[in-house]
Amino acid sequence: MGDLLPIKDPVLVFALVATLILLAPIVMGRWRLPGMIGLLLAGAVLGPNALGVLARDQSFVLFGTVGLLYIMFSAALEIDMAVLKRYRLHSVVFGLLTFSIPMSIGLVVARYLLAFDWPAAILLASTFASHTLLTYPIASRLGITRNKAVTTAVGGTIVTDTLALLILAVIASMTRGEVDELFWYRLGISLALYVGAILIGLPLLARWFFRSVGRDGVAEFVFVLATVFGVAALSHLAGSEPIVGAFLAGLALNRLIPHHSTLMNRIQFTGEAVFVPFFLLSVGMLLDLRVFLGGPRAWIVAFAMVVTVIGTKWLAAEATRPLLRYSRDQARVVFGLSVPQAAATLAATIVGYDIGLFDDAVVNGAILMILTSCFLAPIVVDRHGRALALTEEAAVPEEAGPPQRLLVACSTPASARPLLELAVLMRDPAQGQPIYPVTVVTDGEDAGDAVARAESALARAGTQLAAAEVPAQPVTRIDLNIASGLLGVRRDLRGTAIVVGWRGRTTPHELFFGTMLEHLLRDRHYALVVARLVEPLNTCRRVVAVLPPNAEHEDGFRAAMGFIKKLAQQIGASLLIVSPQDSEGRVKAAVQAAKPEMEFRMQGQERWTALKRGVIGLAADGDLMVVYGVREGGLAWDPVTATLAPRIAEKLPNANVLALYPPEPRDDGNEPL
C-alpha cells in the first residue's frame, strides 16, 4: 500500500477530485446539508492525516490558495454597490462589532485561561476576529446577495479582516524587532498607496482594456484573472495579505462587470466548479487528530478556541438585531457568513508558529476551529437564507402582466453582439424567458441563400447567449421588408420588446429614423429600443436620461424609468435625469416611484428648445445617452421631440445612444418592458 498511496498520477488525482466535486452535493443533499461540507469531510478522510489517499502537495496548495482568493474576489464583485452605499454605516458598525467582541473576549481567554503571554494572546485573539466569506456562494445561489444583511456582512469583512491582519503585521514585526519610529509611517503610507492604486488605478486600466482590447470573451476573462491575482500578489509589499487585495480588486471591478453578463457567468462558473472545491478539500486535509492523543492541553486549547470563535461571532451577529433592527433570520445569516475561519486565521497561526509564539496545540486547535466553523456555517446560511429568501418573495407581490419576451434584430454577427449584450442586461432572470434573436430576410430570388446566411449568423448569437447561461430561440423570417417581418414575429411570439440598432452614420435621421421607425412604432403595445452602441456598455460611467416636456404624463413613463434604472444598476453607472425645469418636481416624484430604488440626480433645462445644446454640453466621456421617445399623438410628442435622438447621435458620434419608446398599456393596464 505504501507504493500505491498517496496517489501520484496527476490524471488519476484530478479524476478523483472531479468525482468528489460531483458526488459531494448529491450525497450531502440526502441529509439536507450543503455540498461544501462533503468536500471538507472528504479532504479530512482522504487526506494525508487519515487514509492518505491524497497528498496535500503543491497542486492542492496552489489551487486551494487560488480558491480562497476567488471567494473573496467574487464576494466583492457581486456586491450591489448601491445597496452597500445605502447601508455603509451598517457595514462599519458590524465590522467593528465582529472585530471588537471576538478580540476582547478572545484576549481574556488567551491570556488568563490558556496562560499565553501578551504578544501571543493578542495574536491569538486576532484569529477569532477575522473571518472568510466561505458561505457566500450559498447566499448567492439562494438569491439573497442584495439583502442588506448579506451586504452588511460582506462589507464588514473588509473592516475586521484588515484590522486583524494589521495586528498580525505589528505583532510579527515586534517579535522580530522591526518596529521603530518609522514603522507606522511606512505601514500607513504603503497601505494608502496600495488601496488607492487598486480602487483608482485598476478601474481605469480595466475600462481601457474593455474598450480597446477586450472584445473577446476569453481575453476579458484572462485579463480579470491576471489583474486580480497580480494585485493580490503585491499585497505583501504594502504590509497586507492577498485576501485583502483580492477583495479590493473585486470592489474596483464591481461596476465594470454586470451581474448578469457573460463575463460574470464565466467567473462564477470557474470558481464554483474548480477553485473553491479545491480550497475546501485542502482545508479538510489539514486536520490531524493524532495531535490530540498527546495530552489534555491540545484538547483544552482546541475546545477554548472553537467555543470562543463561535460564541463571540454569534454575539456580534445578535447585536445587529437591536442595533441595526435586523430580523432573526437576517442575524443568523450574518452569523453564518461571519463565523467561517480560513485565510486570515491560517496566516496568523502559521506566522505565530514560525516566530515561536504558538506551539503545535495552537496550530491544530486552529485547524479544528477552521473545520468546525466551516462545517457549521453552511448549515446556518442554508437554513436561514432559505427562510430569508421566502420572506422576501412573500413581501414583494407579483406584478400582473405578460411574460417578458425580448426580440433582438440581428443582421450581422458583429452588429448583433452589442445588441444581445444589451438584451441580456434588460432580461429578468427570475422569469426564465429566452431571448429571441431575429433575422428578417426580404423576399426575392436569392431568399434561400440569404436564409442560410441568416441561420449561420443566428447560430453565433445563440452561442453568445449560451455563454451567459441565457436560453435562446433564434427566429428567421421571410417578409416584404424588415419592419413588417419584425412586427410579424412580435405578434406571433407576443414579444414585449424589440431591440434594433442603427449604423450611426453621419445622417442617421435619413438612414434609420424615417419610414422604418414610423412603421415599427405603429404597434403601440411593445417597447422599442433603438441602440447605437460604439463602446461596451460595462465601460459606461453615467446614464443620462433625456426627458421631453410632459413625459411624466405618458402612460408608459413608469415602465420606461424602470428600464433605465435597472440598466444603470446593471452596469454600475450613476443616473442623471435631464428634463424641463418647470416640471422638475413632478418628474423627480415619478422617477422615485418607479422600481427599483436607486439614487439619481436631476438637471433642469429652462427652455425645451435649448435642450439639445444643454444635453450635448453635459455629455462626458463614458456617458450612455438614453432619449425618451414618444409615439406620434402622445402628450409629449412634437416635431422637436421626434428628431432629438438622431440629432444627439449626430453631435456625439463617439457616445452610446439609446432611443427608448415605452409601450402603451393595454386595456388591462399591463406595461411590459
C-alpha positions in Angstrom: 0.0 0.0 0.0 2.9 2.3 0.7 3.8 2.3 -3.0 0.2 2.9 -4.1 -0.8 5.6 -1.7 -0.9 8.5 -1.8 -2.0 8.6 -5.5 0.7 10.4 -7.5 -0.7 10.1 -11.0 -1.9 13.6 -11.8 -4.6 12.4 -14.1 -6.0 9.9 -11.5 -5.8 12.6 -8.8 -7.8 15.1 -10.9 -10.3 12.4 -11.8 -10.8 11.5 -8.1 -11.2 15.2 -7.2 -13.7 15.8 -10.0 -15.7 12.8 -8.7 -15.7 14.2 -5.2 -16.8 17.6 -6.5 -19.7 15.8 -8.4 -20.8 13.5 -5.6 -20.4 15.8 -2.6 -23.6 17.9 -3.3 -25.6 14.7 -4.2 -24.6 12.8 -1.0 -24.9 15.8 1.3 -28.3 16.7 -0.3 -29.8 13.5 1.1 -29.2 14.9 4.6 -30.2 18.4 3.5 -26.6 19.6 4.1 -24.6 21.9 1.7 -22.3 20.2 -0.6 -19.2 22.1 0.7 -19.5 20.1 3.9 -19.0 16.9 2.0 -15.8 18.3 0.4 -14.4 19.3 3.8 -15.1 15.8 5.2 -13.7 14.2 2.1 -10.5 16.1 2.5 -10.2 15.1 6.1 -10.8 11.4 5.4 -8.8 11.0 2.2 -6.0 13.4 3.3 -2.5 12.7 4.5 -3.5 12.6 8.2 -6.2 9.9 7.7 -6.4 7.3 4.9 -3.6 9.0 2.9 -5.2 8.6 -0.5 -4.4 12.2 -1.4 -1.3 14.2 -0.6 -1.6 17.9 0.2 1.1 18.7 -2.4 1.8 21.9 -4.2 -1.1 21.4 -6.6 -3.6 21.4 -3.7 -1.9 24.3 -2.1 -1.9 26.3 -5.3 -5.5 25.6 -6.3 -6.6 26.0 -2.7 -5.0 29.4 -2.4 -6.5 30.4 -5.7 -9.9 29.2 -4.5 -9.6 31.3 -1.3 -8.8 34.4 -3.2 -11.5 33.6 -5.6 -14.1 33.5 -2.8 -13.0 37.0 -1.6 -12.9 38.4 -5.1 -16.3 37.0 -6.1 -17.9 38.3 -2.9 -16.8 41.8 -3.6 -17.7 41.5 -7.2 -21.3 40.5 -6.5 -22.0 43.3 -4.0 -24.7 45.7 -5.1 -22.8 48.9 -4.7 -26.0 50.9 -4.5 -27.1 48.8 -1.5 -23.6 48.9 0.0 -23.6 52.7 -0.3 -27.1 52.9 1.3 -26.1 50.6 4.2 -22.4 51.6 4.5 -23.0 52.6 8.1 -24.3 49.1 8.8 -21.1 47.6 7.4 -18.9 49.7 9.5 -20.9 49.0 12.7 -20.9 45.3 12.1 -17.3 45.3 11.1 -16.3 46.9 14.4 -18.7 44.6 16.3 -17.4 41.4 14.8 -13.8 42.6 15.4 -14.0 44.1 18.9 -16.2 41.4 20.6 -14.1 38.4 19.5 -10.9 40.4 20.0 -11.7 41.4 23.6 -13.2 38.1 24.8 -10.5 36.2 22.9 -7.8 38.2 24.6 -9.2 37.3 28.0 -9.4 33.6 27.1 -5.9 33.5 25.7 -4.2 35.5 28.5 -5.9 34.2 31.6 -7.4 30.8 30.6 -4.7 29.5 28.3 -1.9 31.4 30.0 -0.3 32.9 26.9 2.0 35.9 27.2 0.7 39.2 25.9 2.0 39.1 22.3 0.8 35.6 21.8 -2.5 36.3 23.4 -3.1 39.4 21.2 -2.2 37.4 18.0 -4.4 34.5 19.0 -7.3 36.9 19.8 -7.0 38.4 16.3 -7.6 35.0 14.7 -11.1 35.0 16.4 -11.8 38.4 15.0 -11.2 37.6 11.3 -13.4 35.5 9.1 -13.6 34.3 5.5 -16.7 34.5 3.2 -16.7 30.8 2.6 -20.5 30.5 2.6 -21.1 33.5 0.3 -21.7 31.1 -2.7 -24.7 29.6 -0.8 -26.2 33.1 -0.3 -25.6 33.8 -4.0 -27.4 30.6 -5.1 -30.3 31.5 -2.8 -30.6 34.9 -4.4 -30.2 37.0 -1.2 -27.0 38.8 -2.0 -28.8 42.1 -2.3 -30.4 41.8 1.1 -29.0 44.4 3.5 -27.9 41.7 6.0 -25.7 40.0 3.4 -24.3 43.3 2.2 -23.6 44.3 5.7 -21.7 41.0 6.4 -19.7 41.3 3.2 -18.9 45.0 3.9 -17.9 44.2 7.5 -15.5 41.6 6.3 -13.0 44.1 4.9 -13.1 46.1 8.2 -12.5 43.2 10.5 -10.0 41.3 8.3 -8.0 44.5 7.7 -7.7 45.2 11.4 -6.9 41.6 12.2 -4.2 41.5 9.6 -2.7 44.8 10.8 -2.4 43.2 14.2 -0.6 40.3 12.6 1.8 42.6 10.9 2.5 44.6 14.1 3.0 41.6 16.4 5.2 39.8 13.9 7.4 42.9 13.4 7.6 43.5 17.2 8.7 39.9 17.8 11.3 40.2 15.1 12.5 43.6 16.5 11.5 45.5 13.3 9.3 48.1 15.0 11.0 51.5 15.1 9.9 55.2 14.8 9.4 54.9 11.1 7.4 51.6 11.2 4.0 53.2 11.5 4.7 55.8 8.8 5.9 53.1 6.4 2.9 50.9 7.1 0.4 53.7 6.7 1.9 55.1 3.6 2.3 51.7 1.9 -1.3 50.7 2.7 -2.7 54.0 1.5 -0.8 53.8 -1.8 -1.8 50.2 -2.3 -5.5 50.8 -1.7 -5.5 54.0 -3.8 -3.8 52.2 -6.7 -6.4 49.4 -6.7 -9.5 51.5 -6.2 -8.5 54.3 -8.6 -6.0 52.8 -11.0 -7.5 49.4 -11.6 -10.9 50.7 -12.9 -9.1 53.0 -15.3 -6.9 50.1 -16.6 -9.9 47.8 -16.9 -12.1 50.4 -18.6 -9.3 51.0 -21.2 -8.9 47.3 -21.7 -12.6 46.6 -22.2 -12.9 49.5 -24.6 -9.7 48.9 -26.7 -8.8 45.3 -26.5 -11.2 43.0 -24.7 -13.9 42.5 -27.3 -13.3 38.8 -27.0 -14.8 36.9 -24.1 -11.7 34.8 -23.4 -9.4 37.8 -23.4 -11.7 39.6 -20.9 -11.8 36.6 -18.5 -8.0 36.2 -18.6 -7.5 39.9 -18.0 -9.6 39.7 -14.9 -7.7 36.7 -13.6 -4.3 38.3 -14.3 -5.2 41.6 -12.6 -6.9 40.1 -9.5 -4.0 37.7 -8.7 -1.4 40.3 -9.7 -3.0 42.8 -7.2 -3.2 40.0 -4.5 0.5 39.1 -5.1 1.6 42.7 -4.5 -0.2 42.9 -1.1 2.9 41.8 0.9 4.7 44.9 -0.3 2.0 47.0 1.4 2.2 45.0 4.7 -1.2 43.3 4.0 -2.4 39.9 2.9 -3.5 38.6 -0.6 -7.1 38.2 0.6 -7.4 41.9 1.2 -6.0 42.6 -2.3 -8.4 40.2 -3.9 -11.4 41.7 -2.1 -10.3 45.3 -3.1 -9.9 44.1 -6.7 -13.5 42.9 -6.6 -14.7 46.2 -5.4 -12.7 48.0 -8.1 -14.0 45.9 -10.9 -17.6 45.7 -9.5 -19.0 48.4 -11.7 -17.3 47.1 -14.8 -18.7 43.5 -14.7 -22.5 43.5 -14.7 -24.1 40.8 -12.5 -25.9 39.1 -15.4 -23.2 39.4 -18.0 -21.4 36.6 -19.8 -18.1 37.6 -18.1 -19.7 37.3 -14.6 -21.1 33.9 -15.5 -17.6 32.7 -16.6 -16.1 34.0 -13.3 -18.7 32.3 -11.1 -18.7 29.0 -13.1 -14.9 28.7 -12.9 -14.8 29.4 -9.2 -17.6 27.1 -8.1 -16.6 24.2 -10.4 -12.8 24.2 -9.8 -11.1 26.6 -7.5 -13.4 26.7 -4.5 -13.8 22.9 -4.2 -10.0 22.5 -4.3 -9.8 25.0 -1.4 -12.3 23.1 0.6 -10.5 19.8 0.1 -7.2 21.4 1.0 -8.6 22.8 4.3 -10.0 19.4 5.2 -6.6 17.8 4.7 -5.1 19.9 7.4 -6.8 18.1 10.3 -4.5 15.8 12.2 -6.4 14.0 15.1 -3.2 12.3 16.3 -2.1 15.6 18.0 -5.0 15.2 20.4 -3.5 12.0 21.7 -0.5 13.8 23.2 -2.2 15.1 26.3 -5.1 17.2 27.6 -3.5 20.6 26.7 -4.3 20.1 23.0 -7.9 19.4 23.8 -8.2 22.4 26.2 -6.7 24.8 23.6 -8.8 23.4 20.8 -12.0 23.5 22.8 -11.4 27.0 24.0 -10.7 28.3 20.5 -13.8 26.6 19.0 -16.1 27.8 21.7 -14.7 31.3 21.7 -14.9 31.9 18.0 -18.5 30.5 17.7 -19.7 32.3 20.8 -18.2 35.7 20.0 -19.2 35.7 16.4 -22.8 34.7 17.5 -22.8 37.7 19.9 -21.6 40.1 17.2 -24.3 38.9 14.8 -27.0 39.0 17.5 -26.0 42.6 18.3 -27.3 43.6 14.8 -30.9 42.8 15.9 -31.2 45.7 18.5 -28.6 48.0 16.8 -29.5 47.6 13.1 -33.0 46.2 13.6 -32.4 43.0 11.7 -34.8 40.1 11.9 -33.8 36.7 13.5 -33.2 35.2 10.1 -31.1 38.1 9.0 -28.9 37.9 12.2 -28.5 34.2 11.7 -27.4 34.7 8.0 -24.9 37.4 9.2 -23.6 34.8 11.8 -23.3 32.1 9.1 -21.4 34.4 6.8 -19.0 35.8 9.5 -18.2 32.6 11.5 -16.1 30.6 9.0 -12.4 30.8 9.7 -9.8 30.2 7.0 -7.5 32.7 5.3 -6.5 35.2 8.0 -6.7 32.6 10.7 -4.2 30.3 8.8 -2.0 33.3 8.1 -1.8 34.4 11.7 -1.4 30.9 13.0 1.4 29.9 10.7 3.3 33.2 11.3 2.8 32.8 15.0 4.2 29.3 14.9 7.2 30.3 12.7 8.2 33.1 15.1 7.8 30.9 18.2 4.6 32.4 19.7 2.4 29.3 19.1 3.0 25.6 19.6 1.6 22.5 17.9 -1.5 22.6 20.1 -2.5 26.1 18.8 -1.9 25.1 15.2 -4.1 22.0 15.4 -6.6 23.9 17.5 -6.8 26.5 14.7 -7.3 23.8 12.1 -10.1 22.2 14.2 -11.6 25.7 14.6 -11.5 26.2 10.9 -13.1 22.8 10.2 -15.8 23.3 12.9 -16.7 26.8 11.7 -16.7 25.7 8.1 -19.0 22.8 8.9 -21.4 24.9 11.0 -21.6 28.0 8.8 -23.1 26.4 5.6 -25.9 24.8 7.6 -26.8 28.1 9.2 -26.7 30.1 6.0 -28.6 27.4 4.0 -31.4 27.1 6.6 -31.9 30.8 7.5 -31.0 32.0 4.0 -33.9 30.0 2.6 -36.2 31.4 5.2 -35.0 34.9 4.3 -35.5 34.3 0.6 -39.0 33.1 1.2 -39.8 36.1 3.3 -38.5 38.5 0.6 -40.5 36.6 -2.1 -43.7 36.9 0.0 -43.0 40.6 0.7 -42.9 41.5 -3.0 -46.2 41.0 -4.7 -46.1 39.7 -8.2 -47.0 42.3 -10.9 -49.6 41.1 -13.2 -48.6 41.2 -16.8 -47.4 39.1 -19.7 -44.1 37.3 -19.6 -41.1 39.4 -20.7 -40.1 38.3 -24.2 -37.2 40.2 -25.8 -36.6 40.2 -29.6 -33.3 41.3 -30.9 -32.9 42.3 -34.6 -29.7 40.6 -35.8 -28.3 41.4 -39.2 -24.6 40.5 -38.9 -22.7 38.9 -36.0 -20.6 42.0 -35.4 -23.7 44.3 -35.2 -25.7 41.7 -33.2 -23.2 41.2 -30.4 -23.7 44.6 -28.6 -27.4 44.3 -29.0 -27.5 40.9 -27.5 -25.4 42.2 -24.6 -28.0 44.9 -24.1 -30.8 42.4 -24.2 -29.1 40.2 -21.5 -29.0 43.3 -19.2 -32.6 44.0 -19.9 -33.7 40.4 -19.3 -35.4 39.5 -16.0 -33.7 36.2 -14.9 -36.5 35.4 -12.5 -39.0 34.8 -15.4 -36.7 32.3 -17.1 -37.8 33.5 -20.6 -35.5 33.1 -23.6 -34.1 35.9 -25.8 -35.2 35.7 -29.4 -32.5 36.7 -31.9 -34.4 37.5 -35.1 -33.2 37.9 -38.7 -35.7 39.1 -41.4 -34.8 38.2 -45.0 -36.5 40.2 -47.7 -38.4 38.1 -50.2 -36.6 37.7 -53.5 -34.9 35.4 -55.9 -31.9 34.8 -53.6 -34.0 34.4 -50.4 -32.8 30.8 -50.0 -29.1 31.7 -49.8 -30.0 34.7 -47.5 -31.8 32.4 -45.1 -28.8 30.1 -44.9 -26.5 33.0 -44.1 -29.0 34.3 -41.5 -29.2 30.9 -39.8 -25.4 30.8 -39.6 -25.4 34.2 -38.0 -28.2 33.3 -35.6 -26.2 30.2 -34.5 -23.4 32.5 -33.4 -25.9 34.6 -31.5 -27.2 31.5 -29.7 -23.6 30.6 -28.7 -23.1 34.1 -27.2 -26.3 33.8 -25.2 -25.4 30.3 -24.1 -22.1 31.6 -22.7 -24.2 33.8 -20.4 -26.5 30.9 -19.5 -29.4 32.6 -21.2 -31.7 30.4 -23.3 -32.1 31.5 -26.9 -34.7 30.8 -29.6 -33.4 32.0 -32.9 -36.1 33.0 -35.5 -35.6 33.5 -39.2 -38.5 35.1 -41.2 -39.0 35.9 -44.9 -41.1 39.1 -45.4 -41.5 42.0 -47.7 -39.3 44.3 -45.5 -37.5 44.2 -42.2 -40.1 46.3 -40.3 -43.0 44.1 -41.3 -41.0 41.0 -40.5 -40.1 42.2 -37.0 -43.7 43.2 -36.2 -45.0 39.8 -37.5 -42.6 37.9 -35.3 -43.5 40.1 -32.4 -47.2 39.3 -32.8 -46.6 35.6 -33.3 -44.4 35.4 -30.1 -46.3 38.1 -28.1 -43.0 39.9 -27.7 -42.8 42.7 -25.1 -39.8 44.5 -26.5 -37.7 44.7 -29.7 -34.1 45.8 -29.7 -32.8 47.2 -33.0 -29.7 49.1 -34.0 -28.7 51.7 -36.4 -25.3 52.2 -38.1 -24.7 55.7 -36.7 -23.6 57.2 -39.9 -23.4 61.0 -40.5 -27.1 61.1 -41.4 -28.8 58.6 -39.1 -32.1 60.5 -39.5 -32.2 59.7 -43.2 -30.9 56.1 -42.9 -33.0 54.9 -39.9 -35.3 57.4 -38.3 -37.6 57.6 -41.3 -40.2 55.3 -42.6 -38.8 52.1 -40.9 -39.1 53.6 -37.5 -42.5 55.0 -38.2 -43.6 51.5 -39.3 -42.2 49.9 -36.2 -44.0 52.5 -34.0 -47.4 51.8 -35.4 -47.7 48.9 -33.0 -48.1 50.7 -29.7 -48.2 47.7 -27.3 -44.5 46.8 -27.1 -41.3 48.6 -26.2 -38.9 49.6 -28.9 -35.2 50.2 -28.1 -33.1 51.7 -30.8 -29.4 51.4 -30.0 -26.3 52.9 -31.4 -23.6 51.2 -29.3 -20.0 52.2 -30.2 -18.4 51.1 -26.8 -19.0 48.2 -24.4 -21.9 49.1 -22.1 -20.0 48.0 -19.0 -17.5 50.8 -19.5 -20.2 53.5 -19.2 -19.8 55.6 -16.1 -23.1 57.5 -16.3 -26.5 57.1 -17.8 -28.0 60.4 -18.9 -31.8 60.1 -19.4 -33.3 62.9 -21.6 -37.0 63.5 -20.9 -39.2 65.8 -23.1 -41.9 68.1 -21.6 -44.9 66.2 -20.2 -43.1 62.8 -20.4 -44.1 62.1 -16.9 -47.8 62.1 -18.0 -47.2 59.4 -20.7 -48.8 56.1 -20.0 -45.5 54.2 -20.4 -43.4 56.5 -18.2 -43.2 54.2 -15.3 -42.1 51.2 -17.4 -39.5 53.4 -19.2 -38.0 54.7 -16.0 -37.9 51.2 -14.5 -35.9 50.1 -17.6 -33.5 53.0 -17.3 -32.9 52.5 -13.6 -32.4 48.7 -14.0 -29.9 49.3 -16.8 -28.0 51.8 -14.7 -27.8 49.4 -11.8 -26.7 46.5 -14.0 -23.7 48.4 -15.5 -22.9 50.2 -12.1 -23.4 53.7 -13.6 -24.8 56.8 -11.9 -28.1 58.2 -13.2 -28.7 61.8 -14.4 -32.2 62.9 -15.4 -32.4 65.9 -17.7 -35.9 67.4 -18.0 -37.6 70.8 -18.4 -37.1 72.9 -15.3 -40.7 73.8 -14.8 -41.7 70.1 -14.4 -38.6 69.0 -12.4 -40.6 68.3 -9.2 -43.2 66.1 -10.9 -40.5 64.2 -12.8 -38.5 63.6 -9.7 -41.5 62.2 -7.8 -42.4 60.0 -10.8 -38.9 58.7 -11.2 -38.7 57.9 -7.4 -41.9 55.9 -7.7 -40.5 53.7 -10.4 -38.8 50.5 -9.2 -36.0 49.6 -8.5 -34.9 52.2 -5.9 -31.6 53.9 -6.7 -30.1 57.4 -6.2 -30.2 59.8 -9.1 -29.5 63.5 -9.9 -31.8 66.0 -11.7 -30.7 68.6 -14.2 -33.4 71.1 -15.2 -33.4 73.0 -18.5 -35.1 76.3 -18.7 -36.1 76.1 -22.3 -37.0 72.9 -24.2 -35.8 74.3 -27.5 -32.3 74.6 -25.9 -32.3 71.1 -24.5 -30.2 69.6 -27.3 -27.4 72.2 -26.7 -27.7 71.6 -23.0 -27.5 67.8 -23.3 -24.5 68.0 -25.6 -22.8 70.4 -23.1 -23.5 67.9 -20.3 -22.2 64.9 -22.2 -18.8 63.5 -21.0 -16.7 60.5 -21.9 -18.2 57.3 -20.8 -21.9 58.5 -20.9 -24.8 56.4 -22.1 -27.4 58.8 -23.6 -31.0 57.5 -23.3 -33.6 59.6 -25.0 -37.2 59.1 -24.1 -39.0 58.6 -27.3 -42.7 59.4 -27.8 -45.1 57.9 -30.3 -46.9 60.4 -32.5 -50.1 61.5 -30.8 -48.8 61.2 -27.3 -48.9 64.0 -24.8 -45.2 64.6 -25.1 -44.9 64.4 -28.8 -43.9 67.3 -31.0 -41.7 67.7 -34.1 -38.6 68.6 -32.0 -39.1 65.5 -29.8 -39.2 63.3 -32.8 -35.8 64.4 -34.1 -34.0 64.7 -30.7 -32.4 61.2 -30.7 -30.8 61.4 -34.2 -29.6 64.9 -33.5 -27.9 63.9 -30.3 -26.4 60.9 -32.0 -25.0 63.1 -34.8 -23.5 65.6 -32.4 -22.0 62.8 -30.2 -20.6 60.3 -32.7 -18.4 58.5 -30.1 -21.2 58.1 -27.4 -23.6 55.2 -26.8 -27.1 56.4 -27.6 -30.4 54.7 -26.9 -33.8 55.8 -28.0 -36.4 54.2 -25.8 -40.1 54.1 -26.9 -42.0 52.6 -24.0 -45.2 50.6 -24.6 -48.6 52.0 -24.1 -50.7 50.0 -21.6 -53.4 47.7 -22.9 -56.9 47.9 -21.6 -55.9 45.5 -18.8 -53.2 48.0 -17.6 -50.2 45.9 -18.4 -46.9 47.7 -19.1 -44.5 45.1 -20.4 -40.8 46.0 -20.9 
